[in-house]
Amino acid sequence: MSEEYSRLMGNVALKEIINSLKSGEKTISAIAEDLKKVSPSGIQPLVVELYLWLLQQRGYVQVKGSGPNAVYSLTDKWKELESQASK
């Protein structure tokens, strides 16, 4: 398993954001809502946005649009990393 994959999935918030995106494209508010199912207090949308920015900078998430209606999804780069980690 790659160090990068382990580091990302070792962070509970990042792991849950990635898991949320596995079901398809989502807005920040939809991801934040998904996280409430995992943790009663959830994660603030601003924090979700910061984690998404981090994932986008690394090439694992792409965004369409901007502002509150921006839609995020996992990239092929993420799918490759995950595939390599499961070997």
N, CA, C and O atoms as a Tinker XYZ file with bonds, in Angstrom:
   348  protein
     1  N      0.852000   -1.176000    0.000000    73     2
     2  CA     0.000000    0.000000    0.000000    64     1     3
     3  C      0.901000    1.243000    0.000000    63     2     4     5
     4  O      1.893000    1.315000    0.725000    81     3
     5  N      0.528000    2.203000   -0.824000    73     3     6
     6  CA     1.379000    3.388000   -0.925000    64     5     7
     7  C      1.265000    4.268000    0.312000    63     6     8     9
     8  O      0.237000    4.308000    0.988000    81     7
     9  N      2.351000    4.965000    0.578000    73     7    10
    10  CA     2.382000    5.873000    1.725000    64     9    11
    11  C      1.350000    6.988000    1.560000    63    10    12    13
    12  O      0.682000    7.372000    2.521000    81    11
    13  N      1.226000    7.502000    0.342000    73    11    14
    14  CA     0.260000    8.571000    0.060000    64    13    15
    15  C     -1.167000    8.107000    0.358000    63    14    16    17
    16  O     -1.928000    8.821000    1.010000    81    15
    17  N     -1.524000    6.935000   -0.108000    73    15    18
    18  CA    -2.866000    6.391000    0.128000    64    17    19
    19  C     -3.096000    6.198000    1.626000    63    18    20    21
    20  O     -4.147000    6.571000    2.147000    81    19
    21  N     -2.130000    5.624000    2.311000    73    19    22
    22  CA    -2.253000    5.393000    3.752000    64    21    23
    23  C     -2.426000    6.693000    4.512000    63    22    24    25
    24  O     -3.228000    6.769000    5.442000    81    23
    25  N     -1.680000    7.713000    4.123000    73    23    26
    26  CA    -1.768000    9.009000    4.800000    64    25    27
    27  C     -3.149000    9.633000    4.590000    63    26    28    29
    28  O     -3.741000   10.159000    5.532000    81    27
    29  N     -3.659000    9.576000    3.369000    73    27    30
    30  CA    -4.974000   10.155000    3.085000    64    29    31
    31  C     -6.084000    9.400000    3.799000    63    30    32    33
    32  O     -6.965000   10.010000    4.405000    81    31
    33  N     -6.043000    8.088000    3.729000    73    31    34
    34  CA    -7.110000    7.294000    4.332000    64    33    35
    35  C     -6.975000    7.194000    5.849000    63    34    36    37
    36  O     -7.912000    6.780000    6.532000    81    35
    37  N     -5.820000    7.569000    6.373000    73    35    38
    38  CA    -5.627000    7.604000    7.820000    64    37    39
    39  C     -6.274000    8.810000    8.464000    63    38    40    41
    40  O     -6.466000    8.838000    9.679000    81    39
    41  N     -6.613000    9.803000    7.664000    73    39    42
    42  CA    -7.311000   10.989000    8.154000    64    41    43
    43  C     -8.813000   10.713000    8.025000    63    42    44    45
    44  O     -9.320000   10.570000    6.913000    81    43
    45  N     -9.517000   10.640000    9.141000    73    43    46
    46  CA   -10.923000   10.250000    9.142000    64    45    47
    47  C    -11.763000   11.167000    8.254000    63    46    48    49
    48  O    -12.612000   10.686000    7.504000    81    47
    49  N    -11.541000   12.459000    8.326000    73    47    50
    50  CA   -12.329000   13.405000    7.522000    64    49    51
    51  C    -12.079000   13.190000    6.030000    63    50    52    53
    52  O    -13.028000   13.129000    5.250000    81    51
    53  N    -10.825000   13.077000    5.629000    73    51    54
    54  CA   -10.509000   12.840000    4.219000    64    53    55
    55  C    -11.100000   11.516000    3.737000    63    54    56    57
    56  O    -11.649000   11.432000    2.638000    81    55
    57  N    -10.983000   10.505000    4.556000    73    55    58
    58  CA   -11.524000    9.194000    4.198000    64    57    59
    59  C    -13.020000    9.282000    3.942000    63    58    60    61
    60  O    -13.513000    8.726000    2.962000    81    59
    61  N    -13.741000    9.969000    4.804000    73    59    62
    62  CA   -15.196000   10.072000    4.652000    64    61    63
    63  C    -15.584000   10.948000    3.461000    63    62    64    65
    64  O    -16.581000   10.677000    2.793000    81    63
    65  N    -14.812000   11.984000    3.195000    73    63    66
    66  CA   -15.065000   12.821000    2.013000    64    65    67
    67  C    -14.868000   11.990000    0.751000    63    66    68    69
    68  O    -15.693000   12.041000   -0.162000    81    67
    69  N    -13.791000   11.234000    0.695000    73    67    70
    70  CA   -13.521000   10.370000   -0.458000    64    69    71
    71  C    -14.628000    9.328000   -0.603000    63    70    72    73
    72  O    -15.111000    9.084000   -1.709000    81    71
    73  N    -15.028000    8.717000    0.501000    73    71    74
    74  CA   -16.104000    7.724000    0.451000    64    73    75
    75  C    -17.402000    8.343000   -0.054000    63    74    76    77
    76  O    -18.149000    7.706000   -0.796000    81    75
    77  N    -17.669000    9.568000    0.343000    73    75    78
    78  CA   -18.862000   10.275000   -0.124000    64    77    79
    79  C    -18.811000   10.475000   -1.631000    63    78    80    81
    80  O    -19.820000   10.312000   -2.317000    81    79
    81  N    -17.639000   10.827000   -2.146000    73    79    82
    82  CA   -17.495000   11.088000   -3.582000    64    81    83
    83  C    -17.506000    9.819000   -4.422000    63    82    84    85
    84  O    -17.696000    9.889000   -5.637000    81    83
    85  N    -17.309000    8.679000   -3.809000    73    83    86
    86  CA   -17.316000    7.418000   -4.561000    64    85    87
    87  C    -18.680000    7.146000   -5.192000    63    86    88    89
    88  O    -18.773000    6.410000   -6.174000    81    87
    89  N    -19.732000    7.733000   -4.636000    73    87    90
    90  CA   -21.069000    7.504000   -5.202000    64    89    91
    91  C    -21.393000    8.474000   -6.330000    63    90    92    93
    92  O    -22.469000    8.406000   -6.923000    81    91
    93  N    -20.454000    9.384000   -6.629000    73    91    94
    94  CA   -20.656000   10.306000   -7.749000    64    93    95
    95  C    -20.401000   11.752000   -7.382000    63    94    96    97
    96  O    -19.960000   12.064000   -6.276000    81    95
    97  N    -20.689000   12.636000   -8.339000    73    95    98
    98  CA   -20.452000   14.068000   -8.161000    64    97    99
    99  C    -21.324000   14.630000   -7.041000    63    98   100   101
   100  O    -22.486000   14.254000   -6.885000    81    99
   101  N    -20.729000   15.546000   -6.261000    73    99   102
   102  CA   -21.466000   16.149000   -5.152000    64   101   103
   103  C    -20.997000   17.571000   -4.899000    63   102   104   105
   104  O    -19.863000   17.938000   -5.207000    81   103
   105  N    -21.896000   18.361000   -4.332000    73   103   106
   106  CA   -21.548000   19.711000   -3.883000    64   105   107
   107  C    -20.970000   19.614000   -2.470000    63   106   108   109
   108  O    -21.061000   18.575000   -1.816000    81   107
   109  N    -20.384000   20.703000   -2.021000    73   107   110
   110  CA   -19.832000   20.735000   -0.659000    64   109   111
   111  C    -20.923000   20.465000    0.363000    63   110   112   113
   112  O    -20.708000   19.710000    1.311000    81   111
   113  N    -22.093000   21.070000    0.183000    73   111   114
   114  CA   -23.172000   20.876000    1.161000    64   113   115
   115  C    -23.655000   19.427000    1.183000    63   114   116   117
   116  O    -24.009000   18.913000    2.245000    81   115
   117  N    -23.674000   18.762000    0.027000    73   115   118
   118  CA   -24.073000   17.350000   -0.015000    64   117   119
   119  C    -23.048000   16.470000    0.691000    63   118   120   121
   120  O    -23.411000   15.523000    1.390000    81   119
   121  N    -21.779000   16.780000    0.509000    73   119   122
   122  CA   -20.721000   16.017000    1.200000    64   121   123
   123  C    -20.817000   16.241000    2.701000    63   122   124   125
   124  O    -20.728000   15.290000    3.478000    81   123
   125  N    -21.000000   17.503000    3.117000    73   123   126
   126  CA   -21.135000   17.814000    4.546000    64   125   127
   127  C    -22.326000   17.068000    5.143000    63   126   128   129
   128  O    -22.259000   16.595000    6.277000    81   127
   129  N    -23.405000   16.964000    4.389000    73   127   130
   130  CA   -24.593000   16.229000    4.847000    64   129   131
   131  C    -24.277000   14.738000    5.000000    63   130   132   133
   132  O    -24.700000   14.112000    5.972000    81   131
   133  N    -23.536000   14.170000    4.048000    73   131   134
   134  CA   -23.124000   12.765000    4.155000    64   133   135
   135  C    -22.291000   12.527000    5.409000    63   134   136   137
   136  O    -22.421000   11.490000    6.059000    81   135
   137  N    -21.444000   13.481000    5.743000    73   135   138
   138  CA   -20.564000   13.324000    6.900000    64   137   139
   139  C    -21.341000   13.345000    8.212000    63   138   140   141
   140  O    -20.871000   12.806000    9.214000    81   139
   141  N    -22.521000   13.960000    8.220000    73   139   142
   142  CA   -23.356000   13.952000    9.430000    64   141   143
   143  C    -23.847000   12.544000    9.744000    63   142   144   145
   144  O    -24.161000   12.235000   10.893000    81   143
   145  N    -23.915000   11.693000    8.727000    73   143   146
   146  CA   -24.336000   10.301000    8.934000    64   145   147
   147  C    -23.259000    9.513000    9.663000    63   146   148   149
   148  O    -23.546000    8.525000   10.339000    81   147
   149  N    -22.018000    9.960000    9.519000    73   147   150
   150  CA   -20.884000    9.274000   10.136000    64   149   151
   151  C    -20.604000    9.824000   11.526000    63   150   152   153
   152  O    -20.280000    9.075000   12.448000    81   151
   153  N    -20.731000   11.131000   11.669000    73   151   154
   154  CA   -20.458000   11.801000   12.927000    64   153   155
   155  C    -21.620000   12.741000   13.237000    63   154   156   157
   156  O    -21.992000   13.554000   12.390000    81   155
   157  N    -22.195000   12.646000   14.425000    73   155   158
   158  CA   -23.347000   13.496000   14.751000    64   157   159
   159  C    -23.092000   14.990000   14.552000    63   158   160   161
   160  O    -23.986000   15.721000   14.125000    81   159
   161  N    -21.897000   15.436000   14.855000    73   159   162
   162  CA   -21.603000   16.856000   14.693000    64   161   163
   163  C    -21.179000   17.195000   13.264000    63   162   164   165
   164  O    -21.176000   18.362000   12.872000    81   163
   165  N    -20.820000   16.165000   12.484000    73   163   166
   166  CA   -20.411000   16.380000   11.106000    64   165   167
   167  C    -19.149000   17.217000   11.005000    63   166   168   169
   168  O    -18.384000   17.337000   11.962000    81   167
   169  N    -18.950000   17.788000    9.839000    73   167   170
   170  CA   -17.807000   18.664000    9.587000    64   169   171
   171  C    -18.354000   19.913000    8.915000    63   170   172   173
   172  O    -19.178000   19.825000    8.005000    81   171
   173  N    -17.902000   21.054000    9.357000    73   171   174
   174  CA   -18.362000   22.315000    8.785000    64   173   175
   175  C    -18.048000   22.371000    7.285000    63   174   176   177
   176  O    -16.994000   21.901000    6.858000    81   175
   177  N    -18.957000   22.944000    6.485000    73   175   178
   178  CA   -18.716000   23.040000    5.042000    64   177   179
   179  C    -17.385000   23.713000    4.673000    63   178   180   181
   180  O    -16.756000   23.329000    3.688000    81   179
   181  N    -16.957000   24.700000    5.444000    73   179   182
   182  CA   -15.680000   25.349000    5.149000    64   181   183
   183  C    -14.525000   24.361000    5.280000    63   182   184   185
   184  O    -13.591000   24.384000    4.478000    81   183
   185  N    -14.588000   23.503000    6.282000    73   183   186
   186  CA   -13.543000   22.489000    6.475000    64   185   187
   187  C    -13.592000   21.475000    5.334000    63   186   188   189
   188  O    -12.551000   21.051000    4.832000    81   187
   189  N    -14.799000   21.086000    4.925000    73   187   190
   190  CA   -14.951000   20.176000    3.781000    64   189   191
   191  C    -14.312000   20.818000    2.548000    63   190   192   193
   192  O    -13.591000   20.158000    1.800000    81   191
   193  N    -14.582000   22.104000    2.346000    73   191   194
   194  CA   -14.023000   22.822000    1.195000    64   193   195
   195  C    -12.498000   22.830000    1.234000    63   194   196   197
   196  O    -11.854000   22.666000    0.198000    81   195
   197  N    -11.920000   23.017000    2.405000    73   195   198
   198  CA   -10.455000   23.015000    2.528000    64   197   199
   199  C     -9.868000   21.642000    2.211000    63   198   200   201
   200  O     -8.848000   21.543000    1.529000    81   199
   201  N    -10.507000   20.591000    2.700000    73   199   202
   202  CA   -10.037000   19.236000    2.382000    64   201   203
   203  C    -10.174000   18.958000    0.891000    63   202   204   205
   204  O     -9.294000   18.336000    0.296000    81   203
   205  N    -11.267000   19.409000    0.279000    73   203   206
   206  CA   -11.446000   19.227000   -1.165000    64   205   207
   207  C    -10.376000   19.982000   -1.939000    63   206   208   209
   208  O     -9.876000   19.491000   -2.951000    81   207
   209  N    -10.024000   21.168000   -1.471000    73   207   210
   210  CA    -8.960000   21.952000   -2.115000    64   209   211
   211  C     -7.652000   21.161000   -2.068000    63   210   212   213
   212  O     -6.937000   21.069000   -3.066000    81   211
   213  N     -7.352000   20.597000   -0.913000    73   211   214
   214  CA    -6.136000   19.793000   -0.763000    64   213   215
   215  C     -6.143000   18.618000   -1.746000    63   214   216   217
   216  O     -5.147000   18.369000   -2.425000    81   215
   217  N     -7.255000   17.905000   -1.820000    73   215   218
   218  CA    -7.355000   16.774000   -2.737000    64   217   219
   219  C     -7.269000   17.228000   -4.191000    63   218   220   221
   220  O     -6.713000   16.526000   -5.035000    81   219
   221  N     -7.819000   18.398000   -4.474000    73   219   222
   222  CA    -7.748000   18.939000   -5.833000    64   221   223
   223  C     -6.314000   19.307000   -6.192000    63   222   224   225
   224  O     -5.879000   19.061000   -7.317000    81   223
   225  N     -5.577000   19.890000   -5.260000    73   223   226
   226  CA    -4.183000   20.262000   -5.512000    64   225   227
   227  C     -3.321000   19.041000   -5.808000    63   226   228   229
   228  O     -2.347000   19.128000   -6.556000    81   227
   229  N     -3.674000   17.924000   -5.230000    73   227   230
   230  CA    -2.921000   16.680000   -5.452000    64   229   231
   231  C     -3.415000   15.915000   -6.679000    63   230   232   233
   232  O     -2.840000   14.894000   -7.057000    81   231
   233  N     -4.477000   16.416000   -7.292000    73   231   234
   234  CA    -4.988000   15.803000   -8.510000    64   233   235
   235  C     -5.968000   14.670000   -8.291000    63   234   236   237
   236  O     -6.270000   13.933000   -9.230000    81   235
   237  N     -6.472000   14.511000   -7.082000    73   235   238
   238  CA    -7.377000   13.406000   -6.777000    64   237   239
   239  C     -8.843000   13.777000   -6.914000    63   238   240   241
   240  O     -9.705000   12.901000   -6.990000    81   239
   241  N     -9.132000   15.079000   -6.944000    73   239   242
   242  CA   -10.504000   15.567000   -7.063000    64   241   243
   243  C    -10.525000   16.642000   -8.138000    63   242   244   245
   244  O     -9.587000   17.429000   -8.267000    81   243
   245  N    -11.611000   16.665000   -8.910000    73   243   246
   246  CA   -11.795000   17.738000   -9.881000    64   245   247
   247  C    -13.082000   18.471000   -9.534000    63   246   248   249
   248  O    -13.971000   17.920000   -8.884000    81   247
   249  N    -13.169000   19.717000   -9.975000    73   247   250
   250  CA   -14.334000   20.541000   -9.677000    64   249   251
   251  C    -14.887000   21.129000  -10.963000    63   250   252   253
   252  O    -14.143000   21.550000  -11.849000    81   251
   253  N    -16.205000   21.148000  -11.042000    73   251   254
   254  CA   -16.894000   21.806000  -12.156000    64   253   255
   255  C    -17.704000   22.952000  -11.560000    63   254   256   257
   256  O    -18.467000   22.756000  -10.614000    81   255
   257  N    -17.536000   24.135000  -12.111000    73   255   258
   258  CA   -18.258000   25.293000  -11.612000    64   257   259
   259  C    -17.530000   25.954000  -10.467000    63   258   260   261
   260  O    -16.382000   25.631000  -10.163000    81   259
   261  N    -18.229000   26.896000   -9.831000    73   259   262
   262  CA   -17.623000   27.597000   -8.695000    64   261   263
   263  C    -18.717000   28.008000   -7.718000    63   262   264   265
   264  O    -19.910000   27.933000   -8.011000    81   263
   265  N    -18.269000   28.441000   -6.559000    73   263   266
   266  CA   -19.206000   28.877000   -5.528000    64   265   267
   267  C    -19.980000   27.716000   -4.926000    63   266   268   269
   268  O    -19.534000   26.570000   -4.985000    81   267
   269  N    -21.139000   28.009000   -4.347000    73   267   270
   270  CA   -21.899000   26.973000   -3.638000    64   269   271
   271  C    -22.446000   25.870000   -4.553000    63   270   272   273
   272  O    -22.815000   24.794000   -4.081000    81   271
   273  N    -22.497000   26.143000   -5.859000    73   271   274
   274  CA   -23.006000   25.139000   -6.793000    64   273   275
   275  C    -21.903000   24.315000   -7.453000    63   274   276   277
   276  O    -22.183000   23.501000   -8.333000    81   275
   277  N    -20.650000   24.517000   -7.037000    73   275   278
   278  CA   -19.533000   23.735000   -7.588000    64   277   279
   279  C    -19.764000   22.256000   -7.282000    63   278   280   281
   280  O    -20.235000   21.892000   -6.205000    81   279
   281  N    -19.425000   21.423000   -8.249000    73   279   282
   282  CA   -19.621000   19.977000   -8.111000    64   281   283
   283  C    -18.248000   19.306000   -8.152000    63   282   284   285
   284  O    -17.436000   19.567000   -9.040000    81   283
   285  N    -18.012000   18.439000   -7.171000    73   283   286
   286  CA   -16.722000   17.765000   -7.029000    64   285   287
   287  C    -16.865000   16.284000   -7.367000    63   286   288   289
   288  O    -17.915000   15.679000   -7.148000    81   287
   289  N    -15.785000   15.714000   -7.907000    73   287   290
   290  CA   -15.760000   14.281000   -8.197000    64   289   291
   291  C    -14.324000   13.775000   -8.117000    63   290   292   293
   292  O    -13.366000   14.542000   -8.212000    81   291
   293  N    -14.203000   12.461000   -7.940000    73   291   294
   294  CA   -12.879000   11.839000   -7.903000    64   293   295
   295  C    -12.328000   11.735000   -9.318000    63   294   296   297
   296  O    -13.083000   11.565000  -10.275000    81   295
   297  N    -11.023000   11.838000   -9.444000    73   295   298
   298  CA   -10.366000   11.760000  -10.748000    64   297   299
   299  C     -9.851000   10.340000  -11.002000    63   298   300   301
   300  O     -9.847000    9.488000  -10.113000    81   299
   301  N     -9.425000   10.121000  -12.226000    73   299   302
   302  CA    -8.801000    8.840000  -12.560000    64   301   303
   303  C     -7.520000    8.639000  -11.755000    63   302   304   305
   304  O     -7.169000    7.506000  -11.426000    81   303
   305  N     -6.819000    9.728000  -11.435000    73   303   306
   306  CA    -5.591000    9.624000  -10.641000    64   305   307
   307  C     -5.908000    8.995000   -9.282000    63   306   308   309
   308  O     -5.148000    8.154000   -8.802000    81   307
   309  N     -7.027000    9.394000   -8.654000    73   307   310
   310  CA    -7.414000    8.800000   -7.378000    64   309   311
   311  C     -7.729000    7.316000   -7.569000    63   310   312   313
   312  O     -7.296000    6.472000   -6.785000    81   311
   313  N     -8.486000    7.013000   -8.617000    73   311   314
   314  CA    -8.878000    5.626000   -8.852000    64   313   315
   315  C     -7.655000    4.746000   -9.073000    63   314   316   317
   316  O     -7.640000    3.596000   -8.635000    81   315
   317  N     -6.637000    5.262000   -9.739000    73   315   318
   318  CA    -5.388000    4.520000   -9.923000    64   317   319
   319  C     -4.680000    4.287000   -8.591000    63   318   320   321
   320  O     -4.202000    3.186000   -8.319000    81   319
   321  N     -4.617000    5.336000   -7.759000    73   319   322
   322  CA    -3.961000    5.230000   -6.456000    64   321   323
   323  C     -4.682000    4.185000   -5.605000    63   322   324   325
   324  O     -4.042000    3.358000   -4.956000    81   323
   325  N     -5.985000    4.227000   -5.610000    73   323   326
   326  CA    -6.768000    3.281000   -4.823000    64   325   327
   327  C     -6.597000    1.856000   -5.349000    63   326   328   329
   328  O     -6.498000    0.908000   -4.571000    81   327
   329  N     -6.563000    1.718000   -6.649000    73   327   330
   330  CA    -6.372000    0.412000   -7.280000    64   329   331
   331  C     -5.012000   -0.178000   -6.917000    63   330   332   333
   332  O     -4.909000   -1.364000   -6.603000    81   331
   333  N     -3.983000    0.642000   -6.960000    73   331   334
   334  CA    -2.629000    0.190000   -6.607000    64   333   335
   335  C     -2.552000   -0.198000   -5.137000    63   334   336   337
   336  O     -1.842000   -1.136000   -4.777000    81   335
   337  N     -3.277000    0.517000   -4.290000    73   335   338
   338  CA    -3.230000    0.256000   -2.858000    64   337   339
   339  C     -3.915000   -1.072000   -2.511000    63   338   340   341
   340  O     -3.577000   -1.706000   -1.511000    81   339
   341  N     -4.864000   -1.481000   -3.328000    73   339   342
   342  CA    -5.596000   -2.721000   -3.018000    64   341   343
   343  C     -4.876000   -3.974000   -3.502000    63   342   344   345
   344  O     -5.342000   -5.088000   -3.264000    81   343
   345  N     -3.746000   -3.800000   -4.176000    73   343   346
   346  CA    -2.983000   -4.957000   -4.672000    64   345   347
   347  C     -2.116000   -5.553000   -3.597000    63   346   348
   348  O     -1.410000   -6.530000   -3.845000    81   347
